[in-house]
Amino acid sequence: GFDSANIFRQVGSVRSRGAEFSLSGSVTPKLNLVAGAVFIDGKVTRDATAQGTIGPRPVGLSPHQLSLNANWKTPVRGLELDATVINRARTPATTDNLVYVPVKWRIDLGGHYHFKLAHRDATFRLQVFNLTNGIGYGVPGSGIYAQNPGRYVQGYLTVDF
């Protein structure tokens, strides 16, 4: 990490303990859910030669991330709709742990339509990411912030040959 002189060097060691869980299944014949959670308890042990304040939490390591995905087979043959909700806990953003990136929520919506195109199986997929256009940041390093993309739409067509 970065020490008090803003020099990247050994400032400590990280020990992470945690658990990952997921649960998936059909709620109805037409509705499938996948729920997942990652919990990490990361701790920094300060290196004896480190200068400045070294916080107890590792930079960029969120203590939890939760996700819920749903897929619904609509009454329209070949059309399926899906949604994803993701929550990430506030995350340490500096070596001294004085700055945290706030909690992040994201909602994505999408759909895909399966059909035949020139006698071949085809799928058209359309997704809206970050539906609420919420602002969020990733932390690739101490004091380094990468803004997550705002709302955007992505679509594509695939055809089996």
Summary of the structure (lengths in Angstrom):
residues: 161
radius of gyration: 21.2
end to end distance: 49.8
largest distance: 68.6
contacts: 422
relative contact order: 0.16
helix: 0%
strand: 62%
